[in-house]
Amino acid sequence: METIACKKCGVEKKPEEFAKRDRSGSLRRSCRQCEREVINRNAQRRRETPYGRYKGHVSNAKRRGIEFDMTFEEWLDIWMSSGKFEQRGRGIGKYCMCRYNDTGPYKVGNVFIGLSEQNVRDGNIGKPVSKETREKISKANSGKPHPWSAGKNNPMHRQDVKDKISAAISGAKHYNARGVITPSGTFETAKAASIALGIKQPTVEWRAKHKKFGFAYAN
């Protein structure tokens, strides 16, 4: 059977393993496998350029449903001003572009360069964590010092994090919250009824519990 030597790898291969030229229809001198490897290497080089990394960030934001409103020049200027561009990436000790309070679009004025592990921890605040995941995290960190979470570095000590947690579980969102039915209408919580009616909260709760004077719990 006729074979052809690939000019890249030098291996003798069947003609069907070589692509045809678009115009002449003759076979290419490099096999399909070698051409794919060249294409992949070139694509990887493009991804590693500043513009390639910018396009990757745009695509990632789009996939996550986050608006991206920065030109390449604006994006690069923020990175270069931080002095952390060469340390950009995922994992401990790497830096990424973060959004303030993890909300809003990626745009000038709403982003800053911060540690990747800090950004991941902030983004996971309030999210449910499975028992299996907690056990893996515990095992991985067992016996290791945690300087990134000590003192002022602990995200739980930051006021913006405290405010985010409070907003997520306060009022009617609290797991123990119960609606209250009153002669003046229904309120999401006893506290809300207390403020609206000018009655002390314990009084509202007692009346609702014992179904007195037209008060009752909604659930």
C-alpha positions in Angstrom: 0.0 0.0 0.0 1.3 3.5 -0.9 2.4 5.6 2.0 3.7 9.1 2.3 6.3 10.5 4.7 5.1 13.4 6.8 7.6 16.3 6.6 6.9 17.2 10.3 7.2 13.9 12.1 8.8 11.8 9.4 6.4 8.9 9.9 5.2 7.0 6.8 1.4 7.3 6.8 -1.5 6.5 4.5 -2.7 9.2 2.0 -6.0 9.6 3.8 -4.2 10.8 6.8 -3.1 13.9 4.8 -5.5 16.8 4.1 -6.0 18.1 0.6 -5.0 21.6 -0.5 -8.0 23.9 -1.2 -7.1 25.0 -4.7 -5.0 22.3 -6.3 -6.5 19.3 -4.5 -3.1 17.9 -4.0 -2.2 16.4 -0.6 -0.5 18.5 2.0 3.1 17.5 3.0 2.2 17.5 6.8 -0.3 14.9 8.2 -3.5 15.9 9.8 -2.2 15.1 13.3 0.9 17.3 12.9 -1.2 20.2 11.5 -3.6 19.9 14.5 -0.7 20.1 16.9 0.6 23.3 15.1 -2.8 24.9 15.2 -3.2 24.1 19.0 0.3 25.5 19.8 -0.5 28.7 17.9 -3.8 29.0 19.6 -2.1 28.5 23.0 0.4 31.2 22.2 -2.4 33.7 21.2 -4.2 32.9 24.5 -1.1 33.7 26.5 -0.7 37.2 24.9 -2.2 40.2 26.9 -5.0 40.5 24.3 -5.6 36.7 24.4 -6.0 36.9 28.2 -8.3 39.9 27.8 -10.5 38.0 25.3 -10.5 35.0 27.7 -11.8 37.2 30.5 -14.5 38.6 28.3 -15.7 35.1 27.4 -15.6 33.9 31.0 -17.7 36.9 32.1 -20.2 36.3 29.3 -20.5 32.6 30.3 -21.2 33.6 33.9 -23.8 36.1 32.8 -21.8 39.2 34.0 -21.6 42.3 31.9 -18.1 43.3 30.7 -17.8 47.0 29.9 -14.1 47.6 29.4 -11.9 48.0 26.4 -8.6 46.1 26.1 -6.7 49.3 26.8 -8.7 50.0 30.0 -8.3 46.4 31.1 -4.6 46.3 30.5 -4.0 49.7 32.2 -5.6 48.4 35.4 -3.4 45.3 35.4 -0.2 47.2 34.6 -0.9 49.8 37.2 -1.3 47.1 39.8 2.1 45.6 39.0 0.6 42.1 39.3 0.0 41.2 35.6 2.7 38.5 35.6 1.2 37.0 38.7 -2.3 36.8 37.1 -4.0 33.4 37.5 -5.8 31.0 39.7 -4.7 29.5 43.0 -2.9 30.6 46.2 -0.6 33.6 45.6 -2.1 34.5 42.2 -4.0 37.6 41.4 -7.3 38.2 39.5 -9.5 41.1 38.6 -12.3 41.4 41.3 -15.5 43.4 41.4 -16.4 45.4 44.5 -18.8 43.4 46.7 -18.8 40.8 43.9 -21.6 42.7 42.2 -22.2 44.8 39.0 -20.3 44.7 35.7 -16.6 44.5 35.0 -15.9 48.2 34.3 -13.5 51.0 35.3 -14.3 52.1 38.9 -16.0 48.8 39.9 -12.9 46.5 39.7 -9.7 46.0 41.6 -6.8 43.6 41.5 -6.8 41.2 44.4 -5.7 37.7 45.5 -7.5 34.9 43.8 -8.1 32.9 47.0 -9.6 36.0 48.7 -11.9 36.6 45.8 -13.1 32.9 45.9 -13.8 33.1 49.6 -15.7 36.3 49.3 -17.7 35.0 46.4 -18.7 31.8 48.3 -20.0 33.7 51.3 -23.6 32.7 51.9 -23.5 29.8 49.5 -24.4 26.3 50.8 -21.5 23.9 51.2 -22.0 20.2 51.1 -20.7 18.0 54.0 -18.4 16.2 51.6 -16.8 19.5 50.5 -16.4 20.7 54.1 -14.6 17.4 55.0 -12.2 17.8 52.0 -11.4 21.4 53.0 -10.9 20.4 56.6 -8.6 17.5 55.6 -6.6 19.7 53.2 -6.0 22.5 55.8 -5.5 20.2 58.8 -2.3 21.2 60.6 -1.5 24.1 58.3 -1.2 27.7 59.5 -3.7 30.1 58.0 -2.0 33.6 57.9 -4.4 34.7 55.1 -7.4 34.4 57.5 -5.8 35.7 60.7 -6.7 39.0 62.2 -7.6 41.8 59.7 -7.2 39.3 56.8 -10.2 37.3 58.0 -13.0 38.2 55.6 -15.5 37.7 58.5 -13.9 40.8 60.2 -14.6 43.0 57.2 -17.6 45.3 57.5 -18.7 44.8 53.9 -18.8 41.0 54.5 -20.7 41.5 57.7 -23.2 43.7 55.9 -23.6 41.1 53.1 -24.3 38.3 55.6 -26.7 40.5 57.6 -28.6 41.4 54.4 -28.8 37.7 53.4 -30.3 36.4 56.7 -32.0 39.4 58.3 -35.7 40.2 58.7 -38.1 37.9 56.7 -35.1 36.0 55.3 -34.1 34.6 58.7 -34.7 30.9 59.0 -36.8 31.5 62.2 -38.9 34.4 60.7 -42.7 34.1 60.9 -45.3 36.3 59.4 -47.8 38.0 61.7 -51.5 38.6 61.0 -52.9 41.7 62.8 -56.2 43.7 62.7 -54.2 46.3 60.7 -52.8 43.8 58.1 -50.2 41.1 57.7 -46.5 41.8 58.3 -43.4 39.7 57.4 -42.1 39.6 61.0 -43.1 40.5 64.5 -40.5 43.3 64.5 -42.1 44.8 61.4 -45.5 44.7 63.0 -44.1 46.2 66.2 -42.6 49.2 64.3 -45.7 49.7 62.2 -48.2 49.5 65.0 -46.1 51.1 67.8 -46.4 48.0 70.0 -43.5 46.4 71.7 -42.2 43.3 69.9 -42.7 40.9 72.8 -46.3 42.0 73.1 -46.8 41.3 69.4 -45.2 37.9 69.7 -47.3 37.0 72.8 -50.6 38.1 71.1 -49.7 36.1 67.9 -48.7 33.0 69.9 -51.9 33.0 71.9 -54.1 34.4 69.1 -55.3 37.3 71.1 -57.0 40.6 69.9 -56.9 39.5 66.3 -53.2 38.6 66.2 -51.9 35.3 64.9 -48.9 33.8 63.2 -49.3 33.4 59.4 -47.3 30.2 59.3 
